[in-house]
């Protein structure tokens, strides 16, 4: 469904252009934690955005890049635009965190703010790209974006081969990261168990995974702002996730907040809500208490929100 050579090519293409982010071992909890908050732009999204952008033809780069983003993917595309010399336009919800909107603009992207949530921004961005013959860089519904995200799994397995026999806990929204990691593991570590974690306030992939529909799923404001929004119709992530992922579980707002505070007090790591859901799944005991790998996907949180959460959970 996703050519294995694409996964290998993504690793080679991104070598030296992204950070091989820290992987730490919490022996007391038997956890390996991959800290993508240390990635360029503070999020894993740079991997997929850059992998997709680096294969563009010169004429495509001249047409400009367009995407929709809750904030992190837009930063990744903006960085890619800098590297390949392409203009970037990002459509984002007016409700997206200011820290992410500002970061996209600082990286040179033109940001169009759209009323509504992420899905509204995605529809606006797709329509603009079609009208203007620009190159659409999907946050998830693209094989080369998915292949770029899969490089996280390659780094982890290369550093700690024993993780091939463990449970992998991965955040999911549109599914690019989860599909990429699960596809890579199916090829390289078939004994690994893969669990997706989604915020209950926006459980679209959960609905598709278990019920083949996302109709009537609510999209509510969430601390995990990067995991909001419906999945694009016929997204290639859905069949990949159904084939290779064992289950998807849901996490509450309070569980995410507790994980954010725990990451800071226990590990000294500043992470965002979207990146905290895997850790929240472990702390809330919603996943089996066994040797696990957690992917922390990003750290771009509004500073005052982070401070408020730390104060709330201060011992």
Number of C-alpha atoms within 10 A of each C-alpha: 9 16 11 12 9 16 24 16 16 24 20 13 16 17 12 9 14 15 15 18 17 15 18 13 14 11 9 6 13 13 22 21 20 22 25 26 23 21 20 19 25 21 25 31 28 29 31 32 30 29 25 22 24 17 13 13 9 11 8 15 20 15 16 19 24 28 28 29 27 28 27 26 29 35 31 26 36 31 25 25 24 14 13 16 13 21 20 29 27 29 26 30 23 17 16 19 17 13 13 22 26 14 18 27 17 13 19 16 25 18 21 16 16 20 11 13 21 28 21 17 25 26 14 19 25 19 13 17 19 12 9 11 14 21 20 19 27 27 25 27 20 18 22 29 26 32 31 30 30 28 27 22 25 18 17 22 16 11 11 12 12 12 21 20 14 18 22 26 26 28 28 29 24 25 26 32 32 30 31 29 26 29 27 24 23 16 10 14 19 14 13 19 21 24 25 27 30 28 29 21 22 24 26 26 27 24 16 17 18 12 10 12 13 19 11 8 17 15 18 15 13 18 21 24 24 26 28 28 25 22 21 16 9 9 15 20 24 22 15 19 27 16 15 21 22 14 15 22 20 17 21 18 18 11 19 27 24 20 27 27 25 21 18 14 15 9 11 10 16 22 26 30 28 28 33 32 35 30 27 27 27 20 17 14 10 14 17 10 13 12 16 22 28 24 26 27 29 25 25 24 23 13 11 9 13 20 12 13 15 18 11 12 13 10 6
